[in-house]
Amino acid sequence: MSIIARSPVRAYGQSKLANLLFALELDRRSTSSGWGIVSNAAHPGTTLTNLYAAGPNLGRARPAPYAAIMKRLARWGIFVQSVDAGVRPLLYAATSPEAKGGRLYGPDGWGEFTGKPTELALYKSARSEVDAARLWQLSERLTGVTFAAA
């Protein structure tokens, strides 16, 4: 796992991968140690939030072109969904009795851009238990917080 991002988009992607790895590792450790914590991960698909306007626009006088494109796609009802629709996979993962730990949930539509909540296949980059354990250990070291195994 690379830790140096050379662009804002790559840094964002790496942060999302780290979130996923951490959630999966938390579930593995909870299961093996009997902590009683169920941990899974979820993503909202492509959701029309201020990220497209604010993120790439910080410090600019004019809006980033992404914002207009995303608003247009949302009006057409393709590739972009509302915040209300985007939050559904997260709510499903957090509250549904059918949601299992150590899983990834997101939209069921084409390309996982939009749709109803469903369990998704784990991304190849998130399947490394070695990387997840390294991230966990680094997190413990940097925060000074550790969790004892049972």
C-alpha positions in Angstrom: 0.0 0.0 0.0 1.4 3.3 -1.1 1.2 6.1 1.5 2.2 9.1 -0.7 -0.6 10.7 -2.8 0.6 12.9 -5.6 -2.8 14.5 -6.3 -5.9 15.5 -4.3 -8.0 12.9 -6.1 -5.5 10.2 -5.3 -5.3 11.3 -1.7 -9.0 11.2 -1.4 -9.1 7.7 -2.9 -6.4 6.6 -0.5 -8.3 8.0 2.5 -11.4 6.0 1.4 -9.3 2.8 1.0 -7.9 3.4 4.5 -11.4 3.8 5.9 -12.4 0.5 4.3 -9.3 -1.4 5.5 -9.7 -0.1 9.0 -13.4 -1.1 9.1 -12.6 -4.6 7.9 -9.7 -5.0 10.3 -11.9 -3.8 13.2 -14.5 -6.5 12.3 -11.8 -9.2 12.1 -10.3 -8.2 15.5 -13.7 -7.9 17.1 -14.7 -11.4 15.9 -11.4 -13.1 16.9 -11.3 -11.3 20.3 -15.0 -11.5 21.2 -15.4 -7.7 21.5 -19.0 -7.8 20.3 -18.5 -5.0 17.7 -19.9 -5.4 14.2 -18.0 -3.3 11.7 -18.6 -2.9 8.1 -18.2 -0.1 5.5 -20.4 1.7 3.1 -20.1 4.2 0.3 -22.8 6.6 -1.0 -22.1 6.2 -4.7 -21.8 9.5 -6.6 -23.8 11.9 -4.5 -24.5 15.6 -5.3 -22.8 17.2 -2.3 -20.7 20.3 -2.0 -17.6 18.2 -2.4 -17.7 18.8 -6.2 -18.0 22.5 -5.7 -15.9 23.2 -2.6 -13.2 20.5 -2.9 -11.6 21.4 -6.2 -12.7 25.1 -5.9 -10.9 26.1 -2.7 -9.0 29.3 -3.3 -10.4 29.8 -6.8 -12.4 32.8 -7.9 -14.5 30.8 -10.3 -16.4 27.6 -9.6 -14.7 24.3 -10.7 -16.2 22.8 -13.9 -17.0 19.6 -12.0 -19.8 21.3 -10.0 -21.8 22.3 -13.1 -21.3 18.8 -14.7 -22.4 17.0 -11.6 -25.5 19.3 -11.3 -26.4 18.6 -14.9 -26.0 14.8 -14.5 -28.2 14.9 -11.4 -30.9 16.8 -13.2 -30.8 14.2 -16.0 -31.0 11.4 -13.4 -27.8 9.6 -14.5 -24.6 8.8 -12.6 -25.4 11.1 -9.7 -28.0 10.8 -6.9 -29.3 13.1 -4.2 -27.9 13.2 -0.7 -31.0 11.5 0.5 -30.4 8.5 -1.9 -26.7 8.5 -1.2 -27.1 8.1 2.6 -29.2 5.0 2.2 -26.3 2.5 1.9 -24.7 4.0 4.9 -27.9 3.8 7.0 -28.4 0.2 5.8 -24.9 -0.8 6.8 -25.4 0.8 10.2 -28.9 -0.2 11.1 -30.2 -3.2 9.0 -30.3 -6.5 10.8 -29.3 -8.1 7.4 -26.1 -6.1 7.3 -23.2 -8.4 8.2 -19.8 -7.3 9.6 -16.7 -7.3 7.5 -18.7 -6.3 4.4 -19.0 -3.3 2.0 -22.3 -1.8 1.1 -23.2 0.7 -1.6 -25.6 1.5 -4.4 -26.7 -1.4 -6.6 -26.8 0.5 -9.9 -24.4 0.4 -12.8 -20.9 1.3 -11.7 -22.1 1.7 -8.1 -22.9 5.3 -8.9 -26.5 5.2 -7.9 -29.1 2.8 -6.7 -30.5 1.0 -3.7 -28.3 -0.3 -0.9 -26.7 -3.7 -1.5 -23.7 -5.7 -0.4 -20.8 -5.2 -2.8 -17.7 -7.2 -3.6 -14.7 -6.0 -1.8 -12.3 -4.0 -4.0 -9.1 -5.9 -4.8 -7.0 -3.2 -3.0 -9.0 -3.8 0.2 -8.6 -7.6 0.4 -5.1 -7.5 1.9 -5.3 -8.5 5.5 -1.6 -7.7 5.8 -2.2 -4.0 4.7 -5.2 -3.8 7.1 -3.1 -5.1 10.0 -0.3 -2.6 9.2 -2.8 0.3 9.1 -4.3 -0.8 12.4 -0.8 -1.0 14.0 0.1 2.4 12.6 -3.1 3.8 13.9 -2.4 2.4 17.4 1.1 3.9 17.3 0.0 7.3 16.1 -2.9 7.6 18.5 -1.4 5.9 21.5 -4.6 3.8 21.8 -4.4 0.0 21.8 -7.0 -2.7 22.2 -6.1 -6.0 23.9 -7.0 -9.2 22.3 -9.1 -11.6 24.3 
